Amino acid sequence: MAEETALRQPKYEFRKFLEPIARRKSSPLEVFRDFATMAACSLAMQTREEEYLQIAGKYERKELGDIAKALGALVVEMEEFPFTDLLGHYYCEVNAKSGRDQRGEFYTPREVNKLMARMSVNTEEIVEKGLPFTMNEPACGSGGIVLALAEELAPHNAVDLMRVTAQDISKVGCDMAYVNLTLWAIPAHIIWGDTLRNTVNESWKNIHWARVGEDSRLVMKQAFDLVRKGVASSPEEPEPISESTSSIPPAEEVNQQWLFGGPDVS
């Protein structure tokens, strides 16, 4: 089955619903950006409804129906090609190379992502320990390297051990990563911001981040760290984790793995 999948190539069936809209209204790139954002909003547990409605107002009822069909077609094709970054590849196709080069956006091939994931993380050790580990992608793009690592862990039912912080300066990159990681059940915190300047525009935690109780684990970890430092009796409470000040978490644990892979779209 794996060999048969390797011989087939994705057809990007969702494009047949988006490109007619682009011919009538604007460019394929603009329609795709709106599609990626609306898809991310629809998976965000009603936390991005205002953003969704603002974009939906640009389209007619039938066009919105076609956008919904495009998302359905994407899901179907993702099931046929597990952990394949369909969104990132199509984005590079509709986005002019000159524009991508100017913004420093480069697509990393899937085979390179898989190689980097295998080189950077000891999958056997992670599975043997069975402990959550954090992965940071400071220029995540559409999340291709995260998908590659998840593909390595999936045969061991260990995807739930991943705690991904994925950051990118590109809004469409963050939306694509949110969709990819959410649909493949990867616990993730997506940050739209500048990694080098350590600035954050917005950040979103997907449903799987909540499902595995990662925020609760981090709060408990803060409390235990205070106990270890001998300040458990201090009247000061641990500082709450604030999304508005979210940033890259520091490497500090033995079981913590770090990935600094090449971006898919940065």
PyMOL commands that set and color helices and strands:
alter all, ss='L'
color gray80, all
select helices_A, chain A and resi 2-7+15-25+28-42+49-56+61-80+86-94+97-103+110-120+123-129+144-156+159-161+171-183+207-211+214-228+243-245
alter helices_A, ss='H'
color red, helices_A
select strands_A, chain A and resi 133-137+162-168+188-194+199-205
alter strands_A, ss='S'
color yellow, strands_A
deselect
rebuild
show_as cartoon
